[in-house]
Amino acid sequence: MKLCRCPICHSDIHLDALLEDDAGREMLGLISNLGGRNARALVSYIALFRPEKSVL
């Protein structure tokens, strides 16, 4: 599942690749431990920084 594009190399970032990475797994773990409303709010906040013409 394609999630976004890397801001450095502009390659696609896929969910399975994110889970294989230690930092990616840690980030997903932190978000999932926040609970429904807080996790959703954090993801929405991060999305505020998404460039208009590219993926975050």
Secondary structure in CASP SS format (residue, H / E / C, confidence):
PFRMAT SS
TARGET T0000
AUTHOR 0000-0000-0000
METHOD secondary structure of the structure
MODEL  1
M C 1.00
K E 1.00
L E 1.00
C E 1.00
R E 1.00
C C 1.00
P C 1.00
I C 1.00
C C 1.00
H C 1.00
S C 1.00
D E 1.00
I E 1.00
H E 1.00
L H 1.00
D H 1.00
A H 1.00
L H 1.00
L H 1.00
E H 1.00
D C 1.00
D H 1.00
A H 1.00
G H 1.00
R H 1.00
E H 1.00
M H 1.00
L H 1.00
G H 1.00
L H 1.00
I H 1.00
S H 1.00
N H 1.00
L C 1.00
G C 1.00
G H 1.00
R H 1.00
N H 1.00
A H 1.00
R H 1.00
A H 1.00
L H 1.00
V H 1.00
S H 1.00
Y H 1.00
I H 1.00
A H 1.00
L C 1.00
F C 1.00
R C 1.00
P C 1.00
E C 1.00
K C 1.00
S C 1.00
V C 1.00
L C 1.00
END
